[in-house]
Amino acid sequence: MLMRAKSVTEQARRAQIVAAAIATIAELDYAETSFKAIAARAGLSSTGLISYHFKNKQELVDVVFADVLERFQDFVNARMGQAGAREELRAFLVANIAFLREHRADMVAFLRIRANAAVTDGGIAASDHTALATLLRQGQEAGEFRAFDPDVMAVFVLAMRNGVVLRSGSLDLDVCEQELVAAVDLATRS
């Protein structure tokens, strides 16, 4: 079946709906988010405008998840590539907080979707963990990090990062960044 290209207007409307879905999930939580709440936030006259672009909540959530994930990965990856494992780990943490600083609602919605929806994350949770554990192993092999279980430490680091995301509305992100970097440095230092 041949699919026609979406018009500029349709693309803009989809983007408007995705942005409203992100804000709604971040504010109300996943379970409370409905087409009605998204339509109200987007200033749409009817939920039918959402249904025209997305067949159901799951399809919209899948698009939101993929959109935030792609932007987050691009943002973090652009700040990576440091000389050593310690510097690379610091760059990873700082980039995570920087993205959160600029896109708090996106990250809160992302984690809420990940925790509550049946999204196919393409193994992103496992790949995040694997990549971080690999970096920690490389740091150990280079003598930059102390002896510890890299898989367990990766779980701890990602849990701390995710905790900052979920509590970020009430926290000073500059302090969070300093403390997160310091805590991970102290936990890994040789």
Short mmCIF file of the C-alpha atoms (twelve columns), coordinates in Angstrom:
data_MODEL
# 
_entry.id   MODEL 
# 
loop_
_atom_site.group_PDB 
_atom_site.id 
_atom_site.type_symbol 
_atom_site.label_atom_id 
_atom_site.label_alt_id 
_atom_site.label_comp_id 
_atom_site.label_asym_id 
_atom_site.label_seq_id 
_atom_site.Cartn_x 
_atom_site.Cartn_y 
_atom_site.Cartn_z 
_atom_site.pdbx_PDB_model_num 
ATOM 1   C CA . MET A 1   0.000   0.000  0.000  1 
ATOM 2   C CA . LEU A 2   1.388   3.387  -0.979 1 
ATOM 3   C CA . MET A 3   1.309   5.986  1.791  1 
ATOM 4   C CA . ARG A 4   1.077   9.621  0.849  1 
ATOM 5   C CA . ALA A 5   3.502   12.109 2.357  1 
ATOM 6   C CA . LYS A 6   2.113   14.153 5.218  1 
ATOM 7   C CA . SER A 7   1.490   17.807 4.426  1 
ATOM 8   C CA . VAL A 8   3.315   20.544 6.324  1 
ATOM 9   C CA . THR A 9   0.068   21.269 8.159  1 
ATOM 10  C CA . GLU A 10  -0.337  17.620 9.164  1 
ATOM 11  C CA . GLN A 11  3.281   17.456 10.329 1 
ATOM 12  C CA . ALA A 12  2.783   20.626 12.393 1 
ATOM 13  C CA . ARG A 13  -0.418  19.257 13.945 1 
ATOM 14  C CA . ARG A 14  1.304   15.962 14.832 1 
ATOM 15  C CA . ALA A 15  4.179   17.894 16.427 1 
ATOM 16  C CA . GLN A 16  1.656   20.001 18.375 1 
ATOM 17  C CA . ILE A 17  -0.062  16.851 19.646 1 
ATOM 18  C CA . VAL A 18  3.234   15.195 20.602 1 
ATOM 19  C CA . ALA A 19  4.334   18.317 22.518 1 
ATOM 20  C CA . ALA A 20  0.977   18.437 24.322 1 
ATOM 21  C CA . ALA A 21  1.230   14.726 25.155 1 
ATOM 22  C CA . ILE A 22  4.695   15.226 26.634 1 
ATOM 23  C CA . ALA A 23  3.511   18.113 28.811 1 
ATOM 24  C CA . THR A 24  0.373   16.247 29.880 1 
ATOM 25  C CA . ILE A 25  2.196   13.035 30.829 1 
ATOM 26  C CA . ALA A 26  4.817   15.043 32.715 1 
ATOM 27  C CA . GLU A 27  2.152   16.957 34.645 1 
ATOM 28  C CA . LEU A 28  -0.598  14.383 35.199 1 
ATOM 29  C CA . ASP A 29  1.348   11.123 35.024 1 
ATOM 30  C CA . TYR A 30  0.863   8.390  32.469 1 
ATOM 31  C CA . ALA A 31  -2.326  6.777  33.788 1 
ATOM 32  C CA . GLU A 32  -4.157  10.111 34.033 1 
ATOM 33  C CA . THR A 33  -3.292  11.144 30.476 1 
ATOM 34  C CA . SER A 34  -6.146  10.892 28.002 1 
ATOM 35  C CA . PHE A 35  -6.865  12.203 24.522 1 
ATOM 36  C CA . LYS A 36  -9.248  14.665 26.211 1 
ATOM 37  C CA . ALA A 37  -6.487  16.054 28.476 1 
ATOM 38  C CA . ILE A 38  -4.020  16.225 25.560 1 
ATOM 39  C CA . ALA A 39  -6.575  17.969 23.337 1 
ATOM 40  C CA . ALA A 40  -7.271  20.535 26.054 1 
ATOM 41  C CA . ARG A 41  -3.555  21.263 26.518 1 
ATOM 42  C CA . ALA A 42  -3.026  21.511 22.743 1 
ATOM 43  C CA . GLY A 43  -5.978  23.854 22.374 1 
ATOM 44  C CA . LEU A 44  -7.756  21.444 20.057 1 
ATOM 45  C CA . SER A 45  -11.525 21.582 19.728 1 
ATOM 46  C CA . SER A 46  -11.912 17.813 19.689 1 
ATOM 47  C CA . THR A 47  -10.113 14.568 20.465 1 
ATOM 48  C CA . GLY A 48  -10.980 13.596 16.898 1 
ATOM 49  C CA . LEU A 49  -8.043  15.694 15.720 1 
ATOM 50  C CA . ILE A 50  -5.765  13.442 17.763 1 
ATOM 51  C CA . SER A 51  -7.497  10.286 16.518 1 
ATOM 52  C CA . TYR A 52  -6.958  11.442 12.944 1 
ATOM 53  C CA . HIS A 53  -3.178  11.375 13.502 1 
ATOM 54  C CA . PHE A 54  -2.871  8.536  16.047 1 
ATOM 55  C CA . LYS A 55  -5.108  5.472  16.104 1 
ATOM 56  C CA . ASN A 56  -4.906  5.154  19.902 1 
ATOM 57  C CA . LYS A 57  -3.039  6.245  23.014 1 
ATOM 58  C CA . GLN A 58  -0.425  3.520  22.566 1 
ATOM 59  C CA . GLU A 59  0.550   4.751  19.107 1 
ATOM 60  C CA . LEU A 60  0.850   8.331  20.397 1 
ATOM 61  C CA . VAL A 61  2.906   7.170  23.387 1 
ATOM 62  C CA . ASP A 62  5.200   5.186  21.081 1 
ATOM 63  C CA . VAL A 63  5.808   8.312  18.985 1 
ATOM 64  C CA . VAL A 64  6.431   10.457 22.098 1 
ATOM 65  C CA . PHE A 65  8.852   7.879  23.488 1 
ATOM 66  C CA . ALA A 66  10.789  7.599  20.218 1 
ATOM 67  C CA . ASP A 67  10.891  11.382 19.771 1 
ATOM 68  C CA . VAL A 68  12.282  12.089 23.239 1 
ATOM 69  C CA . LEU A 69  14.705  9.171  23.030 1 
ATOM 70  C CA . GLU A 70  16.145  10.331 19.711 1 
ATOM 71  C CA . ARG A 71  16.606  13.919 20.888 1 
ATOM 72  C CA . PHE A 72  18.110  12.777 24.200 1 
ATOM 73  C CA . GLN A 73  20.573  10.384 22.557 1 
ATOM 74  C CA . ASP A 74  21.646  12.995 20.001 1 
ATOM 75  C CA . PHE A 75  22.161  15.566 22.768 1 
ATOM 76  C CA . VAL A 76  24.206  13.253 25.014 1 
ATOM 77  C CA . ASN A 77  26.223  11.691 22.181 1 
ATOM 78  C CA . ALA A 78  27.237  15.138 20.920 1 
ATOM 79  C CA . ARG A 79  28.918  15.754 24.289 1 
ATOM 80  C CA . MET A 80  30.754  12.437 24.550 1 
ATOM 81  C CA . GLY A 81  34.147  11.419 23.176 1 
ATOM 82  C CA . GLN A 82  36.405  12.473 26.046 1 
ATOM 83  C CA . ALA A 83  40.006  11.304 26.442 1 
ATOM 84  C CA . GLY A 84  39.621  8.933  29.380 1 
ATOM 85  C CA . ALA A 85  36.925  6.885  31.064 1 
ATOM 86  C CA . ARG A 86  36.669  9.229  34.067 1 
ATOM 87  C CA . GLU A 87  36.192  12.242 31.788 1 
ATOM 88  C CA . GLU A 88  33.760  10.304 29.604 1 
ATOM 89  C CA . LEU A 89  31.695  9.291  32.635 1 
ATOM 90  C CA . ARG A 90  31.633  12.898 33.842 1 
ATOM 91  C CA . ALA A 91  30.606  14.102 30.356 1 
ATOM 92  C CA . PHE A 92  27.787  11.525 30.324 1 
ATOM 93  C CA . LEU A 93  26.446  12.697 33.690 1 
ATOM 94  C CA . VAL A 94  26.758  16.405 32.874 1 
ATOM 95  C CA . ALA A 95  25.064  15.888 29.487 1 
ATOM 96  C CA . ASN A 96  22.185  14.035 31.147 1 
ATOM 97  C CA . ILE A 97  21.590  16.896 33.579 1 
ATOM 98  C CA . ALA A 98  22.017  19.494 30.822 1 
ATOM 99  C CA . PHE A 99  19.320  17.787 28.734 1 
ATOM 100 C CA . LEU A 100 17.097  17.621 31.802 1 
ATOM 101 C CA . ARG A 101 17.718  21.310 32.470 1 
ATOM 102 C CA . GLU A 102 16.537  22.179 28.956 1 
ATOM 103 C CA . HIS A 103 13.860  19.487 28.553 1 
ATOM 104 C CA . ARG A 104 12.548  18.557 31.992 1 
ATOM 105 C CA . ALA A 105 9.004   17.669 30.888 1 
ATOM 106 C CA . ASP A 106 10.384  15.492 28.097 1 
ATOM 107 C CA . MET A 107 12.520  13.454 30.481 1 
ATOM 108 C CA . VAL A 108 9.786   13.094 33.101 1 
ATOM 109 C CA . ALA A 109 7.325   11.955 30.424 1 
ATOM 110 C CA . PHE A 110 9.932   9.569  28.998 1 
ATOM 111 C CA . LEU A 111 10.563  7.869  32.342 1 
ATOM 112 C CA . ARG A 112 6.847   7.721  33.159 1 
ATOM 113 C CA . ILE A 113 6.095   6.126  29.803 1 
ATOM 114 C CA . ARG A 114 8.952   3.686  30.237 1 
ATOM 115 C CA . ALA A 115 7.675   2.679  33.681 1 
ATOM 116 C CA . ASN A 116 3.986   2.408  32.801 1 
ATOM 117 C CA . ALA A 117 3.392   1.773  29.113 1 
ATOM 118 C CA . ALA A 118 3.923   -1.186 26.870 1 
ATOM 119 C CA . VAL A 119 6.432   0.674  24.716 1 
ATOM 120 C CA . THR A 120 8.996   -1.129 22.700 1 
ATOM 121 C CA . ASP A 121 12.119  0.697  23.732 1 
ATOM 122 C CA . GLY A 122 14.317  -1.200 21.320 1 
ATOM 123 C CA . GLY A 123 16.325  -2.497 24.251 1 
ATOM 124 C CA . ILE A 124 17.387  1.021  25.233 1 
ATOM 125 C CA . ALA A 125 17.383  0.259  28.957 1 
ATOM 126 C CA . ALA A 126 19.652  -2.715 28.385 1 
ATOM 127 C CA . SER A 127 21.858  -0.821 25.951 1 
ATOM 128 C CA . ASP A 128 22.193  2.146  28.375 1 
ATOM 129 C CA . HIS A 129 23.221  -0.263 31.099 1 
ATOM 130 C CA . THR A 130 25.569  -2.207 28.824 1 
ATOM 131 C CA . ALA A 131 27.271  0.922  27.470 1 
ATOM 132 C CA . LEU A 132 27.773  2.360  30.953 1 
ATOM 133 C CA . ALA A 133 29.047  -0.954 32.351 1 
ATOM 134 C CA . THR A 134 31.470  -1.188 29.412 1 
ATOM 135 C CA . LEU A 135 32.756  2.321  30.104 1 
ATOM 136 C CA . LEU A 136 33.230  1.438  33.773 1 
ATOM 137 C CA . ARG A 137 35.137  -1.744 32.833 1 
ATOM 138 C CA . GLN A 138 37.377  0.260  30.494 1 
ATOM 139 C CA . GLY A 139 38.076  2.687  33.316 1 
ATOM 140 C CA . GLN A 140 38.993  -0.181 35.592 1 
ATOM 141 C CA . GLU A 141 41.315  -1.685 32.986 1 
ATOM 142 C CA . ALA A 142 43.003  1.708  32.535 1 
ATOM 143 C CA . GLY A 143 43.424  2.057  36.301 1 
ATOM 144 C CA . GLU A 144 41.071  5.058  36.472 1 
ATOM 145 C CA . PHE A 145 38.426  3.309  38.593 1 
ATOM 146 C CA . ARG A 146 38.624  1.079  41.670 1 
ATOM 147 C CA . ALA A 147 37.567  -2.566 41.697 1 
ATOM 148 C CA . PHE A 148 33.781  -2.965 41.745 1 
ATOM 149 C CA . ASP A 149 31.147  -4.847 39.785 1 
ATOM 150 C CA . PRO A 150 30.615  -2.651 36.685 1 
ATOM 151 C CA . ASP A 151 27.124  -4.024 36.056 1 
ATOM 152 C CA . VAL A 152 25.975  -3.209 39.589 1 
ATOM 153 C CA . MET A 153 27.647  0.211  39.524 1 
ATOM 154 C CA . ALA A 154 25.924  0.985  36.191 1 
ATOM 155 C CA . VAL A 155 22.566  0.178  37.826 1 
ATOM 156 C CA . PHE A 156 23.373  2.556  40.700 1 
ATOM 157 C CA . VAL A 157 24.520  5.388  38.423 1 
ATOM 158 C CA . LEU A 158 21.461  5.122  36.172 1 
ATOM 159 C CA . ALA A 159 19.152  4.934  39.210 1 
ATOM 160 C CA . MET A 160 20.683  8.121  40.622 1 
ATOM 161 C CA . ARG A 161 20.266  9.843  37.251 1 
ATOM 162 C CA . ASN A 162 16.657  8.718  36.972 1 
ATOM 163 C CA . GLY A 163 15.960  9.837  40.538 1 
ATOM 164 C CA . VAL A 164 17.174  13.335 39.688 1 
ATOM 165 C CA . VAL A 165 14.873  13.374 36.644 1 
ATOM 166 C CA . LEU A 166 11.785  12.398 38.631 1 
ATOM 167 C CA . ARG A 167 12.482  14.848 41.470 1 
ATOM 168 C CA . SER A 168 13.943  17.644 39.359 1 
ATOM 169 C CA . GLY A 169 11.001  19.990 39.768 1 
ATOM 170 C CA . SER A 170 11.899  20.578 43.402 1 
ATOM 171 C CA . LEU A 171 15.690  20.455 43.080 1 
ATOM 172 C CA . ASP A 172 18.380  22.910 42.033 1 
ATOM 173 C CA . LEU A 173 19.841  21.220 38.946 1 
ATOM 174 C CA . ASP A 174 23.215  22.922 39.327 1 
ATOM 175 C CA . VAL A 175 23.517  21.367 42.780 1 
ATOM 176 C CA . CYS A 176 22.196  18.043 41.441 1 
ATOM 177 C CA . GLU A 177 24.838  18.029 38.728 1 
ATOM 178 C CA . GLN A 178 27.636  18.779 41.207 1 
ATOM 179 C CA . GLU A 179 26.441  16.161 43.688 1 
ATOM 180 C CA . LEU A 180 25.755  13.500 41.071 1 
ATOM 181 C CA . VAL A 181 29.211  13.928 39.546 1 
ATOM 182 C CA . ALA A 182 30.827  13.966 43.016 1 
ATOM 183 C CA . ALA A 183 28.907  10.886 44.223 1 
ATOM 184 C CA . VAL A 184 29.798  8.870  41.137 1 
ATOM 185 C CA . ASP A 185 33.405  10.037 41.305 1 
ATOM 186 C CA . LEU A 186 33.673  8.991  44.954 1 
ATOM 187 C CA . ALA A 187 31.979  5.655  44.220 1 
ATOM 188 C CA . THR A 188 34.335  4.827  41.337 1 
ATOM 189 C CA . ARG A 189 37.607  6.500  42.311 1 
ATOM 190 C CA . SER A 190 40.603  4.197  42.614 1 
# 
